[in-house]
Amino acid sequence: MNSILWTRKAVKQLLRLHSAHQVQIRDAVTLLGDMPDTGNVKALSGHTYAYRLRVGNYRILFDWDGAIRVVSIQEVKKRDERTY
């Protein structure tokens, strides 16, 4: 089981969203505790963050350190042409 850490920036971004979206995102992020056996996760190449989780129109950008088993949520963004 991985620990999930939220950055201050990611928490602020999450709190700006509608409450229904917040619940969906928090539920999906909870499943990251089982990393790497998680759906809708894609490794990113040439990006600041290593992975993204897709939740509807939102993308959760995060880093995962498999050695210490920590998932660090960096950003929560609505998908658009500038998301990546």
Contacts in CASP RR format, 6 or more apart in sequence:
PFRMAT RR
TARGET T0000
AUTHOR 0000-0000-0000
METHOD contacts of the structure
MODEL  1
MNSILWTRKAVKQLLRLHSAHQVQIRDAVTLLGDMPDTGNVKALSGHTYA
YRLRVGNYRILFDWDGAIRVVSIQEVKKRDERTY
1 33 0 8 1.000
1 34 0 8 1.000
1 69 0 8 1.000
2 32 0 8 1.000
2 33 0 8 1.000
2 34 0 8 1.000
2 35 0 8 1.000
2 64 0 8 1.000
2 66 0 8 1.000
2 69 0 8 1.000
2 70 0 8 1.000
2 71 0 8 1.000
3 33 0 8 1.000
3 69 0 8 1.000
3 70 0 8 1.000
3 71 0 8 1.000
4 29 0 8 1.000
4 30 0 8 1.000
4 32 0 8 1.000
4 33 0 8 1.000
4 70 0 8 1.000
4 71 0 8 1.000
4 73 0 8 1.000
5 70 0 8 1.000
5 71 0 8 1.000
5 72 0 8 1.000
5 73 0 8 1.000
6 14 0 8 1.000
6 73 0 8 1.000
7 72 0 8 1.000
7 73 0 8 1.000
7 74 0 8 1.000
7 75 0 8 1.000
9 74 0 8 1.000
9 75 0 8 1.000
10 60 0 8 1.000
10 73 0 8 1.000
10 74 0 8 1.000
10 75 0 8 1.000
10 76 0 8 1.000
13 75 0 8 1.000
13 76 0 8 1.000
13 77 0 8 1.000
14 22 0 8 1.000
14 25 0 8 1.000
14 26 0 8 1.000
14 76 0 8 1.000
15 22 0 8 1.000
17 25 0 8 1.000
17 58 0 8 1.000
17 76 0 8 1.000
21 58 0 8 1.000
24 55 0 8 1.000
24 56 0 8 1.000
24 58 0 8 1.000
25 55 0 8 1.000
25 58 0 8 1.000
25 60 0 8 1.000
25 76 0 8 1.000
28 40 0 8 1.000
28 53 0 8 1.000
28 55 0 8 1.000
28 60 0 8 1.000
29 53 0 8 1.000
29 60 0 8 1.000
29 71 0 8 1.000
29 73 0 8 1.000
31 38 0 8 1.000
31 39 0 8 1.000
32 38 0 8 1.000
32 41 0 8 1.000
32 53 0 8 1.000
32 62 0 8 1.000
32 64 0 8 1.000
32 71 0 8 1.000
33 71 0 8 1.000
35 41 0 8 1.000
35 64 0 8 1.000
35 66 0 8 1.000
35 71 0 8 1.000
36 64 0 8 1.000
38 53 0 8 1.000
40 53 0 8 1.000
40 54 0 8 1.000
40 55 0 8 1.000
41 51 0 8 1.000
41 52 0 8 1.000
41 53 0 8 1.000
41 54 0 8 1.000
42 51 0 8 1.000
42 52 0 8 1.000
42 54 0 8 1.000
43 50 0 8 1.000
43 51 0 8 1.000
44 50 0 8 1.000
44 51 0 8 1.000
44 52 0 8 1.000
44 61 0 8 1.000
44 84 0 8 1.000
47 61 0 8 1.000
47 84 0 8 1.000
48 61 0 8 1.000
48 74 0 8 1.000
49 61 0 8 1.000
49 62 0 8 1.000
49 63 0 8 1.000
49 74 0 8 1.000
49 75 0 8 1.000
50 62 0 8 1.000
50 63 0 8 1.000
50 64 0 8 1.000
51 61 0 8 1.000
51 62 0 8 1.000
51 63 0 8 1.000
51 64 0 8 1.000
52 59 0 8 1.000
52 60 0 8 1.000
52 61 0 8 1.000
52 62 0 8 1.000
52 84 0 8 1.000
53 59 0 8 1.000
53 60 0 8 1.000
53 62 0 8 1.000
56 79 0 8 1.000
57 78 0 8 1.000
57 79 0 8 1.000
58 76 0 8 1.000
58 77 0 8 1.000
58 78 0 8 1.000
58 79 0 8 1.000
59 76 0 8 1.000
59 77 0 8 1.000
59 78 0 8 1.000
59 79 0 8 1.000
59 83 0 8 1.000
59 84 0 8 1.000
60 73 0 8 1.000
60 75 0 8 1.000
60 76 0 8 1.000
61 73 0 8 1.000
61 74 0 8 1.000
61 75 0 8 1.000
61 76 0 8 1.000
61 77 0 8 1.000
62 71 0 8 1.000
62 72 0 8 1.000
62 73 0 8 1.000
62 74 0 8 1.000
63 71 0 8 1.000
63 72 0 8 1.000
63 74 0 8 1.000
64 70 0 8 1.000
64 71 0 8 1.000
64 72 0 8 1.000
65 72 0 8 1.000
77 83 0 8 1.000
END
